[in-house]
Amino acid sequence: MMMAIKNVHSCSQAAANSMTIARHFADFLFEVGDINGPTAEQAKAAVLDLTTAALAGINEDATVAARNAALMIWPSGNTPVWFTKDRASAAGAAFINSMSASSLDLDDGHRAAAGHPGASIIPAVMATASECKCPTNRILPAIALGYEIAVRVAASRDFPTLTTLVSGPWVGYGAAAAAAWLRGLEPRAIEQAIAIAGSTAPNLSAIAYSKVMGNHVKEGIPWATATALVAVELAAQGFTGPDDLLDNERVFDRGRLLDGLGTEWAINGIYFKPYGCCRWAHAAIDAVLALKAEHGLDETNIHGIEIETFSWALRLNNEVAPRTTESAQYSVPFCVAMALTKGAEALVQITTRDLDHPGTIALARRIELRVDPGFDATFPQSVPARVVIRTKKERLSKEVLAPMGEPTNPMGWATLRNKFRNVAQGRLEEQHLEMFLAAFRDLREGELGSLMETLQRPTPRLSLIDEPRLKAKGW
């Protein structure tokens, strides 16, 4: 994609150097021109994929609880809650839609950021577009801009530490920037929106002290999204924030924040996920699925599996018998075992029924994780794995350096559309599915109006507010 930048800068280099990073971002956003080319195509693919992730997660316990709560916290507004007849404020709808999109770990990610921008940026932009009735041809540029700011902030920090490997602290920068641009705010207000969003984002420092990965908070993406939209409204009303927040060179690398701004687009580096689990398990999953296809393996004949990977993958919970679907998403042994026992399509969404599968648990107990120093040195730029499967008669090995969906091993439009079809089975009636497929055809041509309308159509097969189920859980 190319974006035309208006040559309106008249300030001296000294004045430019005295500007805050947030103001540099604001000026860039204010001056940016049209979107076209490969980046526009990537933005379209991101919207298709995020729609899939949101549909998959719409009836998860986390989404149901978040939706019930959000409709009480943000009861007034006319912004659509996707796949339902409900409306909320822009912040409330974005919170719910973000929760739905991020609940299954099926949403996109970015290697330089080591996290997930799309589940925040796209719900924030779509909610803002609905609220302010913006022309739909501004949605894709806003999304690309949101990725640009969010990923630059994330990539400018030192890697890796436990608290930098979560998305909540940085996605709001991009969500606020995109929403402020979409609303047509002036640079000063955009600068303040970015500052407010960054300073009020969920800190999530508690994860450094907790080993409980099987909970609904996860990476804090939905709350960061809602906070970002609140920040934009505050800035529009004249509220101010710490606009030098990104200028702390002990935390943020100025070069990574600004170098190439307007010429190298972060959205082109996102990866898409074929499986609803932590990306750190995907290379191993690809490897065992390839070995199974090549050798006709029966999981009952597998004596053991050795997985060599990077050290951070061993810091996941890696429970062989996960208690929750969230715990399962962060278990490399369980996800690899499930790939062998149930196949790739089942991994699009791990359900509570999968947690009790005796064959999967038994195979997961026969999996051993090890650190490969060479792989360890490449993280977070890559997430490779080498798998060795031992049977009674042979020892089979497969190495995957770039799992499916990486920019170097891409999932094309047809594959992403098939991912949506797989998720839609059992969730959408045939007529509703055809409406989405038609909307995706329009999306590929750059028109989002029909998709916006289709997302507002209630999905009768989904029981979204399931109070008896929540009461049975004691909530």
C-alpha positions as CSV (number, residue, x, y, z in Angstrom):
1,M,0.0,0.0,0.0
2,M,1.0,3.5,-0.6
3,M,-0.3,6.5,1.4
4,A,0.3,9.9,0.1
5,I,1.7,12.3,2.7
6,K,1.0,16.0,2.2
7,N,4.1,18.2,2.3
8,V,2.8,20.7,4.7
9,H,5.7,20.7,7.3
10,S,7.3,24.1,7.6
11,C,8.9,23.7,11.0
12,S,12.7,23.5,11.4
13,Q,14.5,20.3,12.2
14,A,15.1,21.6,15.7
15,A,11.5,22.3,16.2
16,A,10.7,18.8,14.9
17,N,13.1,17.2,17.3
18,S,11.3,19.1,20.2
19,M,7.9,17.7,19.3
20,T,6.6,14.8,21.3
21,I,6.3,11.4,19.7
22,A,2.6,11.6,20.2
23,R,2.6,14.9,18.2
24,H,4.7,13.3,15.4
25,F,2.1,10.6,15.2
26,A,-0.7,13.1,15.3
27,D,0.8,15.2,12.5
28,F,1.4,12.0,10.4
29,L,-2.2,11.0,10.9
30,F,-3.5,14.4,10.0
31,E,-1.5,14.7,6.8
32,V,-1.9,11.1,5.5
33,G,-3.6,10.7,2.2
34,D,-5.2,7.8,0.4
35,I,-4.7,4.1,0.9
36,N,-4.2,1.7,-2.0
37,G,-2.1,-1.3,-3.1
38,P,-1.0,-4.2,-1.1
39,T,-1.7,-2.5,2.3
40,A,-5.3,-1.9,1.3
41,E,-5.6,-5.6,0.5
42,Q,-4.0,-6.6,3.8
43,A,-6.5,-4.4,5.6
44,K,-9.4,-6.1,3.8
45,A,-8.0,-9.5,4.8
46,A,-7.6,-8.4,8.4
47,V,-11.3,-7.4,8.5
48,L,-12.4,-10.8,7.1
49,D,-10.2,-12.6,9.6
50,L,-11.3,-10.6,12.6
51,T,-15.0,-11.2,11.6
52,T,-14.2,-14.9,11.7
53,A,-12.6,-14.7,15.1
54,A,-15.5,-12.6,16.5
55,L,-18.1,-15.1,15.3
56,A,-16.1,-18.0,16.8
57,G,-16.0,-16.3,20.2
58,I,-19.4,-14.8,20.3
59,N,-20.9,-17.5,22.6
60,E,-17.9,-18.1,24.8
61,D,-18.4,-17.7,28.6
62,A,-16.0,-14.7,28.6
63,T,-18.0,-12.9,25.9
64,V,-21.4,-13.7,27.4
65,A,-20.3,-12.3,30.8
66,A,-18.6,-9.3,29.2
67,R,-21.6,-8.6,27.1
68,N,-24.0,-8.8,30.1
69,A,-21.8,-6.5,32.1
70,A,-21.1,-4.0,29.3
71,L,-24.8,-3.5,28.5
72,M,-25.2,-2.5,32.2
73,I,-22.1,-0.3,32.3
74,W,-22.7,1.4,28.9
75,P,-26.5,1.0,28.4
76,S,-27.1,4.0,26.1
77,G,-26.0,4.3,22.5
78,N,-26.7,3.1,19.1
79,T,-23.5,1.3,18.1
80,P,-24.1,-2.3,17.0
81,V,-23.0,-5.3,19.1
82,W,-22.1,-7.7,16.3
83,F,-24.4,-10.7,15.5
84,T,-27.1,-9.3,17.8
85,K,-29.9,-6.8,17.9
86,D,-28.3,-5.0,20.8
87,R,-26.9,-1.5,20.8
88,A,-24.5,0.2,23.2
89,S,-22.2,3.2,23.3
90,A,-19.2,3.1,21.0
91,A,-17.0,2.1,23.9
92,G,-19.4,-0.6,25.1
93,A,-19.9,-2.1,21.7
94,A,-16.2,-2.1,21.0
95,F,-15.5,-3.7,24.4
96,I,-17.9,-6.6,23.6
97,N,-16.8,-7.1,20.0
98,S,-13.2,-7.0,21.1
99,M,-13.9,-9.6,23.8
100,S,-15.6,-11.8,21.2
101,A,-12.7,-11.5,18.8
102,S,-10.0,-12.2,21.3
103,S,-11.6,-14.8,23.5
104,L,-10.4,-17.8,21.5
105,D,-6.9,-16.6,20.5
106,L,-7.9,-16.9,16.9
107,D,-7.2,-13.3,16.1
108,D,-4.3,-11.9,14.1
109,G,-0.9,-11.0,15.5
110,H,2.3,-9.2,14.6
111,R,5.8,-10.6,15.2
112,A,7.5,-7.2,15.9
113,A,4.8,-6.4,18.5
114,A,4.7,-9.9,19.9
115,G,0.9,-9.5,20.3
116,H,-2.5,-9.0,18.8
117,P,-3.5,-5.6,17.3
118,G,-6.5,-6.5,15.2
119,A,-8.9,-7.5,18.0
120,S,-8.6,-3.9,19.3
121,I,-8.1,-1.8,16.2
122,I,-10.9,-3.2,14.1
123,P,-13.7,-3.2,16.7
124,A,-12.6,0.4,17.7
125,V,-12.7,1.6,14.1
126,M,-16.0,-0.1,13.3
127,A,-17.6,1.2,16.4
128,T,-16.4,4.7,15.7
129,A,-17.5,4.6,12.1
130,S,-21.0,3.5,13.2
131,E,-21.3,6.1,15.9
132,C,-20.1,9.1,13.7
133,K,-21.7,7.7,10.5
134,C,-18.4,8.1,8.7
135,P,-18.1,7.2,5.0
136,T,-17.2,3.5,4.8
137,N,-14.3,4.3,2.4
138,R,-12.5,5.7,5.5
139,I,-12.6,2.5,7.5
140,L,-9.8,0.6,5.8
141,P,-7.3,3.6,6.0
142,A,-8.2,4.0,9.7
143,I,-7.5,0.4,10.3
144,A,-4.1,0.5,8.6
145,L,-3.2,3.6,10.6
146,G,-4.3,2.0,13.9
147,Y,-2.0,-1.0,13.2
148,E,0.8,1.4,12.3
149,I,0.7,3.3,15.6
150,A,0.0,0.3,17.8
151,V,2.7,-2.0,16.4
152,R,5.3,0.8,16.4
153,V,4.7,1.4,20.1
154,A,4.9,-2.3,20.9
155,A,8.0,-2.9,18.9
156,S,9.8,0.1,20.4
157,R,10.0,-1.6,23.8
158,D,12.7,-3.9,25.0
159,F,11.9,-7.6,24.4
160,P,11.2,-10.0,25.9
161,T,9.8,-9.6,29.4
162,L,6.6,-11.1,30.8
163,T,4.8,-7.7,30.9
164,T,5.8,-6.8,27.4
165,L,4.4,-10.0,25.9
166,V,0.8,-8.9,26.5
167,S,-1.2,-6.7,24.2
168,G,-3.4,-4.6,26.5
169,P,-0.7,-2.0,27.4
170,W,-0.1,-1.0,23.7
171,V,-3.1,-1.7,21.5
172,G,-5.0,1.3,22.8
173,Y,-2.5,3.7,21.3
174,G,-3.5,2.5,17.9
175,A,-7.2,2.2,18.6
176,A,-7.2,5.8,19.9
177,A,-5.2,7.1,17.0
178,A,-7.4,5.4,14.4
179,A,-10.6,6.5,16.1
180,A,-9.4,10.1,16.4
181,W,-8.4,10.2,12.8
182,L,-11.7,8.7,11.7
183,R,-13.5,11.4,13.7
184,G,-11.5,14.1,11.9
185,L,-9.9,15.6,15.1
186,E,-7.2,18.2,14.9
187,P,-3.6,17.2,15.6
188,R,-3.6,18.6,19.1
189,A,-6.6,16.5,20.0
190,I,-5.2,13.4,18.3
191,E,-2.0,13.9,20.3
192,Q,-4.0,14.1,23.5
193,A,-6.1,11.0,22.6
194,I,-2.9,9.0,22.1
195,A,-1.5,10.3,25.4
196,I,-4.7,9.6,27.4
197,A,-5.1,6.1,25.9
198,G,-1.5,5.1,26.7
199,S,-1.6,6.4,30.2
200,T,-4.9,4.8,31.1
201,A,-4.3,1.4,29.4
202,P,-4.6,-1.7,31.5
203,N,-1.2,-2.2,33.2
204,L,-1.5,-6.0,33.7
205,S,1.6,-6.0,35.8
206,A,-0.1,-8.6,38.0
207,I,0.6,-11.3,35.4
208,A,4.2,-11.1,36.5
209,Y,3.0,-12.6,39.8
210,S,0.3,-15.0,38.6
211,K,0.6,-18.4,37.1
212,V,-3.2,-18.5,36.3
213,M,-3.4,-18.3,32.5
214,G,-6.9,-19.9,32.3
215,N,-8.9,-16.8,33.0
216,H,-10.9,-14.3,31.0
217,V,-8.7,-11.3,31.4
218,K,-6.0,-12.8,29.3
219,E,-4.1,-9.9,27.6
220,G,-6.5,-7.2,28.5
221,I,-7.3,-6.2,24.9
222,P,-11.1,-5.4,25.3
223,W,-10.6,-3.1,28.2
224,A,-7.7,-1.3,26.4
225,T,-10.1,-0.9,23.4
226,A,-12.9,0.7,25.5
227,T,-10.4,2.9,27.3
228,A,-9.0,4.1,24.0
229,L,-12.4,5.2,22.8
230,V,-13.1,7.0,26.1
231,A,-9.7,8.7,25.6
232,V,-10.8,10.0,22.2
233,E,-14.0,11.5,23.5
234,L,-12.1,13.1,26.4
235,A,-9.5,14.6,24.0
236,A,-12.3,15.9,21.8
237,Q,-13.8,17.7,24.8
238,G,-10.4,19.3,25.7
239,F,-9.2,16.8,28.3
240,T,-5.4,16.5,28.3
241,G,-2.9,13.7,29.1
242,P,0.8,13.2,29.5
243,D,1.7,13.9,25.9
244,D,5.4,13.1,26.4
245,L,4.5,9.6,27.5
246,L,6.3,8.0,24.5
247,D,9.4,10.1,24.9
248,N,10.9,8.2,27.8
249,E,13.9,6.6,26.1
250,R,14.4,4.2,28.9
251,V,11.2,2.5,27.8
252,F,10.7,3.4,24.1
253,D,13.2,3.4,21.3
254,R,12.6,6.7,19.3
255,G,14.0,5.3,16.1
256,R,11.6,2.3,16.1
257,L,8.8,4.7,16.8
258,L,9.5,7.1,13.9
259,D,11.9,5.6,11.4
260,G,10.1,4.8,8.1
261,L,6.8,6.3,9.3
262,G,4.7,6.7,6.2
263,T,6.8,4.3,4.0
264,E,6.9,1.0,5.9
265,W,3.5,-0.3,6.9
266,A,3.1,-2.5,9.9
267,I,-0.1,-4.1,8.8
268,N,1.8,-5.8,6.0
269,G,3.6,-7.8,8.7
270,I,0.6,-9.3,10.5
271,Y,0.1,-13.0,10.7
272,F,-3.2,-14.9,10.6
273,K,-3.9,-18.0,12.7
274,P,-5.4,-21.2,11.5
275,Y,-5.7,-22.5,15.1
276,G,-7.4,-21.0,18.1
277,C,-4.5,-21.2,20.5
278,C,-1.3,-19.4,21.4
279,R,0.9,-18.7,18.4
280,W,3.8,-20.3,20.1
281,A,2.3,-23.7,19.6
282,H,1.5,-23.3,15.9
283,A,4.9,-24.4,14.4
284,A,4.7,-27.7,16.4
285,I,1.1,-28.2,15.3
286,D,2.0,-27.7,11.7
287,A,4.8,-30.2,12.1
288,V,2.8,-33.0,13.6
289,L,0.0,-32.5,11.1
290,A,2.5,-32.8,8.3
291,L,4.0,-35.9,9.8
292,K,0.6,-37.5,10.2
293,A,-0.3,-36.8,6.6
294,E,3.0,-38.0,5.2
295,H,3.1,-41.2,7.3
296,G,-0.5,-42.0,8.0
297,L,0.1,-41.9,11.8
298,D,-2.4,-43.3,14.3
299,E,-2.1,-41.5,17.5
300,T,-2.5,-44.7,19.5
301,N,0.7,-46.0,18.1
302,I,2.7,-42.9,19.1
303,H,5.0,-43.7,22.0
304,G,6.2,-40.2,22.6
305,I,6.7,-36.8,21.1
306,E,9.7,-34.4,21.6
307,I,9.2,-30.7,20.8
308,E,12.2,-28.5,20.6
309,T,11.3,-24.8,20.6
310,F,12.2,-21.5,22.2
311,S,12.3,-21.0,26.0
312,W,9.3,-18.7,26.3
313,A,7.0,-21.5,25.0
314,L,8.0,-23.5,28.1
315,R,6.7,-20.6,30.3
316,L,3.2,-21.1,29.2
317,N,1.0,-23.2,31.6
318,N,1.3,-26.2,29.3
319,E,-1.3,-28.2,31.3
320,V,-1.8,-31.7,29.8
321,A,-5.3,-31.7,31.2
322,P,-6.5,-28.1,31.0
323,R,-9.3,-26.9,33.3
324,T,-10.7,-24.2,31.0
325,T,-10.6,-23.5,27.3
326,E,-8.3,-20.5,28.1
327,S,-5.9,-22.8,29.8
328,A,-6.0,-25.1,26.8
329,Q,-5.1,-22.2,24.5
330,Y,-1.8,-21.8,26.4
331,S,-0.9,-25.5,26.5
332,V,1.5,-26.6,23.8
333,P,1.2,-30.3,24.7
334,F,-2.6,-30.3,24.7
335,C,-2.9,-28.4,21.4
336,V,-0.4,-30.6,19.7
337,A,-2.1,-33.7,21.0
338,M,-5.5,-32.4,19.9
339,A,-4.2,-31.8,16.4
340,L,-3.3,-35.4,16.2
341,T,-6.5,-36.8,17.8
342,K,-9.1,-34.4,16.3
343,G,-7.5,-32.7,13.3
344,A,-6.8,-29.1,12.3
345,E,-10.4,-28.0,11.9
346,A,-11.2,-28.9,15.5
347,L,-8.4,-26.5,16.6
348,V,-10.1,-23.5,15.1
349,Q,-12.1,-23.5,18.3
350,I,-11.3,-25.5,21.4
351,T,-14.5,-26.3,23.3
352,T,-15.2,-27.5,26.8
353,R,-16.0,-30.9,25.3
354,D,-12.5,-31.1,24.0
355,L,-11.1,-30.8,27.5
356,D,-12.4,-34.2,28.6
357,H,-11.2,-36.2,25.5
358,P,-9.2,-39.1,27.0
359,G,-7.2,-39.7,23.9
360,T,-6.0,-36.2,23.7
361,I,-5.0,-36.0,27.4
362,A,-3.3,-39.4,27.2
363,L,-1.2,-38.3,24.2
364,A,-0.4,-34.9,25.8
365,R,1.1,-36.8,28.7
366,R,3.6,-38.4,26.3
367,I,4.9,-35.0,25.0
368,E,8.1,-33.5,26.2
369,L,9.1,-29.9,25.6
370,R,12.8,-28.8,25.2
371,V,14.6,-25.6,24.4
372,D,16.6,-25.3,21.2
373,P,19.3,-22.6,21.8
374,G,19.2,-21.7,18.1
375,F,15.4,-21.2,18.1
376,D,15.7,-19.3,21.4
377,A,17.9,-16.7,19.8
378,T,15.4,-16.0,17.1
379,F,12.5,-15.1,19.4
380,P,10.4,-12.9,19.1
381,Q,11.2,-12.4,15.4
382,S,10.2,-16.0,14.8
383,V,8.4,-18.8,16.6
384,P,9.9,-22.1,15.2
385,A,9.7,-25.7,16.4
386,R,11.2,-29.1,15.7
387,V,9.1,-32.2,16.4
388,V,10.3,-35.8,16.8
389,I,7.6,-38.5,16.9
390,R,8.6,-41.9,18.2
391,T,6.6,-45.0,17.3
392,K,7.4,-48.7,17.8
393,K,9.1,-48.9,14.5
394,E,10.5,-45.5,13.6
395,R,11.5,-42.0,14.6
396,L,10.0,-39.2,12.5
397,S,11.2,-35.6,12.5
398,K,9.9,-32.3,11.1
399,E,11.1,-28.7,11.5
400,V,8.8,-25.7,10.9
401,L,10.5,-22.3,11.0
402,A,7.4,-20.2,9.9
403,P,4.0,-21.6,10.8
404,M,1.1,-21.2,8.5
405,G,-0.2,-17.6,8.3
406,E,3.2,-15.9,8.7
407,P,3.9,-13.3,5.9
408,T,6.5,-15.8,4.6
409,N,3.9,-18.6,4.7
410,P,0.7,-16.8,4.1
411,M,-3.0,-17.7,4.3
412,G,-4.5,-16.2,1.2
413,W,-8.0,-14.8,0.7
414,A,-9.5,-18.2,-0.2
415,T,-8.0,-19.8,2.9
416,L,-9.3,-17.0,5.2
417,R,-12.7,-17.3,3.6
418,N,-12.7,-21.1,4.2
419,K,-11.7,-20.4,7.8
420,F,-14.9,-18.3,8.1
421,R,-17.0,-21.1,6.6
422,N,-15.6,-23.6,9.1
423,V,-16.4,-21.3,12.0
424,A,-19.9,-20.5,10.5
425,Q,-21.0,-24.2,10.4
426,G,-23.5,-24.7,13.2
427,R,-23.6,-21.0,14.0
428,L,-25.1,-19.4,10.9
429,E,-28.2,-20.4,8.9
430,E,-27.5,-20.8,5.2
431,Q,-29.1,-17.5,4.2
432,H,-27.1,-15.6,6.8
433,L,-23.9,-17.3,5.7
434,E,-24.6,-16.3,2.1
435,M,-25.1,-12.7,3.2
436,F,-21.6,-12.7,4.8
437,L,-20.0,-14.3,1.7
438,A,-21.6,-11.6,-0.5
439,A,-20.4,-9.0,2.0
440,F,-16.9,-10.3,1.8
441,R,-17.0,-10.1,-2.0
442,D,-17.9,-6.4,-1.6
443,L,-15.2,-6.0,1.0
444,R,-12.6,-7.3,-1.5
445,E,-13.7,-4.6,-3.8
446,G,-13.2,-2.0,-1.0
447,E,-16.9,-1.6,0.0
448,L,-17.7,-2.2,3.7
449,G,-21.3,-1.1,3.8
450,S,-22.8,-4.5,3.3
451,L,-20.5,-6.1,5.9
452,M,-21.4,-3.4,8.5
453,E,-25.1,-4.1,7.8
454,T,-24.6,-7.9,8.0
455,L,-22.8,-7.7,11.3
456,Q,-25.9,-6.0,12.8
457,R,-28.1,-8.9,11.8
458,P,-29.0,-11.1,14.8
459,T,-27.8,-14.7,14.7
460,P,-30.7,-16.8,16.0
461,R,-28.6,-19.9,16.6
462,L,-26.5,-18.2,19.2
463,S,-27.8,-17.9,22.8
464,L,-25.8,-14.8,23.8
465,I,-27.2,-13.9,27.2
466,D,-27.3,-17.2,28.9
467,E,-28.3,-16.3,32.5
468,P,-29.1,-19.8,33.6
469,R,-25.7,-21.0,32.5
470,L,-24.0,-18.2,34.3
471,K,-26.1,-18.8,37.4
472,A,-25.2,-22.5,37.3
473,K,-21.5,-21.5,37.5
474,G,-22.3,-19.4,40.5
475,W,-21.7,-16.0,38.8
